[in-house]
Amino acid sequence: MKGYCVKCREKKEMQDTKSITMKNGKPATQGTCPTCGTKMFRIGKS
C-alpha cells in the first residue's frame, strides 16, 4: 500500500504495514518508509 513520506516528500510503498484505529475511531494504516525509515500513515480502510 502506498503512502506519503513527509521526509522524502514522495509517495512510496510502505513496509511493515499494520491496520490501526485512530483516537477518533477511524481506521488507518501505519508503516515505515523503505528509504529513510520514517513512520508513514494512510487514513482510511486498507
Protein Blocks (a to p, Z undefined) as FASTA:
>chain_A
ZZddfklopacddehiacdddfkopacdddddfklopacddedjZZ
